[in-house]
Amino acid sequence: MLSISTISITHQAYGQLLGICREAMPQEACGILAGTPAAPEIPAIVTQAYVITNVHEDPVRSFRFDPAEWVSAYFDIQKNRQSLVGFFHSHPNSSAIPSKRDWLGLPVSDDGISYWIVSMPGSSAADVRPYRLYKQTFRPLALMLT
């Protein structure tokens, strides 16, 4: 049976993810996560984070992927024999809980792709939360650092 309640990320990819989100402050960062997809009894493993420029008209409160960069990053993933494991964006001033605006920025699907939110309010530590979209509901995933 597919383990859909847990996802793993390498320490290197976790550092990339946090760095991308910090660098974008005070705007929302966004991008994709590549790695090894889930298999029966084995959670997906994120091994690399790709930044994609946020082209939303109000990038402090919302995000939208730059279409050309999204296509380029997806082809890089395939060229490197990786799989698309997830999408991410940051909430610079709010919690890592999906908002109504998140539905507008993410390519929404129920195909097993994870959705990550990185909350970085003020000087507090980052709160990284992965979710899985299931029947149009974001379900939290347990996060494991590997």
Stockholm file with secondary structure:
# STOCKHOLM 1.0

chainA/1-146         MLSISTISITHQAYGQLLGICREAMPQEACGILAGTPAAPEIPAIVTQAYVITNVHEDPVRSFRFDPAEWVSAYFDIQKNRQSLVGFFHSHPNSSAIPSKRDWLGLPVSDDGISYWIVSMPGSSAADVRPYRLYKQTFRPLALMLT
#=GR chainA/1-146 SS CBCCSEEEECHHHHHHHHHHHHHHTTSCCEEEEEEECCBBTBCCEEEEEEEECBCCSSTTTCCCBCHHHHHHHHHHHHHTTCEEEEEEEEETTSCSSCCHHHHHHSCCCSSSCEEEEEECCTTSCCEEEEEEEETTEEEECEEEEC
#=GC SS_cons         CBCCSEEEECHHHHHHHHHHHHHHTTSCCEEEEEEECCBBTBCCEEEEEEEECBCCSSTTTCCCBCHHHHHHHHHHHHHTTCEEEEEEEEETTSCSSCCHHHHHHSCCCSSSCEEEEEECCTTSCCEEEEEEEETTEEEECEEEEC
//
